[in-house]
């Protein structure tokens, strides 16, 4: 009887923990808020998401806005989906604007890849190119979500990571402060080069 209780407890803990992560965290600044802005568009054809596991205790599902309109398709629950499971959002016209989101069942929050839609105004995704793997997950665009509000976030952007195929991710747009810093740096380089040319 005692063994059965231990086994049941272990199985419950395993199911609560969700699918183990199949990757190491690609976000280079874990613990710090990502301030980048991403622009995702459809490449034409079916947009498919592949689940990479979860580090989240909360229960979440993935969804998609196409040109600001909810596709009505959600899935890849982080506690019931296997690593490598996929969700096909269907054929989406090339150039359509894509906004990914997660619904967090425990808190009622919805976090979007477009930070202007987030209640806290913070960036809740990190994105980069993905070369393929593990297993049969193809190359595509990696998008990892942060499921906590900025005021309490650990900023690991690994709570529910996916690879999306058939999308184009425009380069991250720097924050205005970063642009000003870059311009100041270029100005200093110009002054130093001018001084050097005089001597």
C-alpha positions as CSV (number, residue, x, y, z in Angstrom):
1,X,0.0,0.0,0.0
2,X,2.8,2.4,0.9
3,X,4.6,1.7,-2.4
4,X,1.4,2.5,-4.3
5,X,1.1,5.8,-2.6
6,X,4.7,6.7,-3.3
7,X,4.3,5.7,-6.9
8,X,1.1,7.8,-7.3
9,X,2.8,10.8,-5.7
10,X,5.8,10.5,-8.0
11,X,3.5,10.2,-11.1
12,X,1.5,13.2,-9.9
13,X,4.7,15.2,-9.5
14,X,5.9,14.2,-12.9
15,X,2.7,15.2,-14.6
16,X,2.7,18.5,-12.7
17,X,6.2,19.3,-13.8
18,X,5.2,19.0,-17.5
19,X,7.4,18.0,-20.3
20,X,11.1,18.3,-19.5
21,X,13.0,20.9,-21.5
22,X,14.8,19.3,-24.5
23,X,17.1,22.3,-24.9
24,X,19.5,24.6,-23.0
25,X,18.4,28.2,-22.7
26,X,19.4,30.2,-25.8
27,X,18.5,33.5,-24.2
28,X,22.0,35.0,-23.5
29,X,20.9,37.3,-20.6
30,X,18.9,35.0,-18.4
31,X,17.7,37.0,-15.3
32,X,17.6,40.3,-17.2
33,X,14.6,41.7,-19.1
34,X,14.7,41.4,-22.9
35,X,14.0,44.8,-24.3
36,X,14.1,43.8,-28.0
37,X,11.1,44.2,-30.3
38,X,10.3,41.4,-32.8
39,X,8.3,41.5,-36.0
40,X,7.0,38.2,-37.2
41,X,5.3,37.7,-40.6
42,X,4.1,34.7,-42.5
43,X,6.2,33.3,-45.4
44,X,3.2,31.9,-47.1
45,X,1.9,28.4,-46.5
46,X,1.2,26.5,-43.3
47,X,2.6,28.0,-40.0
48,X,3.5,25.2,-37.6
49,X,4.7,25.4,-34.0
50,X,6.8,22.6,-32.4
51,X,7.0,22.3,-28.7
52,X,10.4,22.2,-27.0
53,X,9.3,21.4,-23.4
54,X,8.7,23.6,-20.4
55,X,10.4,25.0,-17.3
56,X,7.1,26.4,-16.0
57,X,5.0,25.3,-13.1
58,X,2.0,27.2,-14.5
59,X,-0.3,25.6,-17.1
60,X,-0.2,27.3,-20.5
61,X,-1.5,27.0,-24.1
62,X,-0.2,28.6,-27.3
63,X,-2.3,30.7,-29.7
64,X,-1.9,33.1,-32.7
65,X,-3.2,36.4,-33.9
66,X,-3.0,36.9,-37.7
67,X,-3.1,40.6,-38.7
68,X,-4.5,41.3,-35.2
69,X,-7.3,38.7,-35.4
70,X,-7.3,35.6,-33.2
71,X,-6.9,32.5,-35.4
72,X,-9.1,30.6,-32.9
73,X,-6.5,27.8,-32.8
74,X,-4.8,27.0,-29.5
75,X,-2.9,24.1,-28.1
76,X,0.4,22.6,-27.2
77,X,-0.5,22.6,-23.5
78,X,2.9,22.7,-21.7
79,X,1.9,20.0,-19.1
80,X,0.3,17.5,-21.5
81,X,2.2,17.9,-24.8
82,X,5.3,15.8,-25.6
83,X,8.5,17.4,-26.7
84,X,8.3,17.6,-30.5
85,X,4.5,17.8,-30.6
86,X,3.3,20.2,-33.3
87,X,0.3,22.5,-33.9
88,X,-0.5,23.6,-37.4
89,X,-2.1,27.0,-37.6
90,X,-3.1,26.4,-41.2
91,X,-2.2,28.3,-44.4
92,X,-1.5,31.9,-43.8
93,X,-0.9,34.4,-46.6
94,X,2.6,35.7,-47.1
95,X,3.2,39.0,-45.4
96,X,0.5,38.6,-42.8
97,X,1.6,39.9,-39.4
98,X,1.9,37.2,-36.8
99,X,1.6,37.7,-33.0
100,X,2.1,34.6,-30.8
101,X,0.6,34.4,-27.4
102,X,0.3,32.1,-24.4
103,X,-2.7,31.9,-22.1
104,X,-1.7,31.2,-18.5
105,X,-4.5,29.2,-16.8
106,X,-3.2,29.7,-13.2
107,X,-3.1,33.5,-13.4
108,X,-5.6,34.3,-16.2
109,X,-2.8,36.3,-18.0
110,X,-2.2,36.4,-21.7
111,X,1.3,37.3,-22.8
112,X,2.0,38.3,-26.4
113,X,5.1,38.4,-28.7
114,X,4.1,42.1,-29.4
115,X,5.0,43.8,-26.1
116,X,2.6,46.7,-26.8
117,X,-0.3,44.2,-26.1
118,X,1.0,43.1,-22.7
119,X,-0.6,44.5,-19.6
120,X,2.7,45.2,-18.0
121,X,4.2,46.7,-21.2
122,X,7.2,44.2,-21.0
123,X,8.6,41.9,-23.6
124,X,7.5,38.3,-22.8
125,X,9.4,36.5,-25.6
126,X,12.9,36.0,-26.8
127,X,13.4,34.9,-30.4
128,X,16.4,33.7,-32.5
129,X,17.0,31.4,-35.5
130,X,16.8,27.7,-34.9
131,X,19.0,25.2,-36.8
132,X,16.9,22.1,-36.1
133,X,16.6,19.4,-33.5
134,X,16.1,17.8,-31.1
135,X,14.7,14.8,-32.9
136,X,12.5,15.7,-35.8
137,X,12.0,19.4,-35.0
138,X,13.0,21.3,-38.1
139,X,14.9,24.5,-38.6
140,X,12.9,27.6,-38.1
141,X,12.4,30.5,-35.7
142,X,12.7,29.9,-32.0
143,X,10.3,31.8,-29.7
144,X,10.6,31.3,-25.9
145,X,8.0,32.8,-23.5
146,X,8.2,34.3,-20.1
147,X,4.9,33.6,-18.2
148,X,5.3,35.9,-15.2
149,X,4.5,39.6,-15.0
150,X,7.6,41.8,-15.1
151,X,7.3,42.8,-11.5
152,X,7.9,39.1,-10.4
153,X,9.6,37.6,-13.4
154,X,12.8,35.6,-13.4
155,X,13.3,36.7,-17.0
156,X,14.5,33.3,-18.3
157,X,12.2,33.3,-21.4
158,X,12.1,29.5,-21.2
159,X,8.7,28.9,-19.7
160,X,7.2,27.7,-22.9
161,X,9.6,27.6,-25.9
162,X,8.6,26.7,-29.5
163,X,10.1,26.5,-33.0
164,X,7.9,28.0,-35.7
165,X,8.3,27.1,-39.4
166,X,7.2,29.1,-42.4
167,X,7.6,32.5,-40.8
168,X,10.0,35.4,-41.2
169,X,11.4,37.2,-38.2
170,X,12.6,40.7,-39.0
171,X,15.7,41.7,-37.0
172,X,15.0,42.8,-33.5
173,X,14.4,46.6,-33.3
174,X,16.7,48.2,-30.8
175,X,15.2,50.3,-28.0
176,X,15.5,54.1,-28.6
177,X,18.0,54.3,-25.7
178,X,20.3,51.8,-27.5
179,X,20.1,53.8,-30.7
180,X,21.1,57.0,-28.9
181,X,24.0,55.1,-27.3
182,X,25.1,53.7,-30.7
183,X,25.0,57.2,-32.2
184,X,27.0,58.7,-29.4
185,X,29.6,55.9,-29.8
186,X,29.8,56.6,-33.5
187,X,30.3,60.3,-32.8
188,X,33.2,59.6,-30.4
189,X,34.8,57.3,-33.0
190,X,34.4,60.1,-35.6
191,X,36.1,62.7,-33.3
192,X,39.0,60.3,-32.5
193,X,39.5,59.5,-36.2
194,X,39.5,63.2,-37.1
195,X,42.1,64.0,-34.4
196,X,44.2,61.1,-35.5
197,X,44.1,62.4,-39.1
198,X,45.5,65.8,-38.0
199,X,48.6,64.3,-36.6
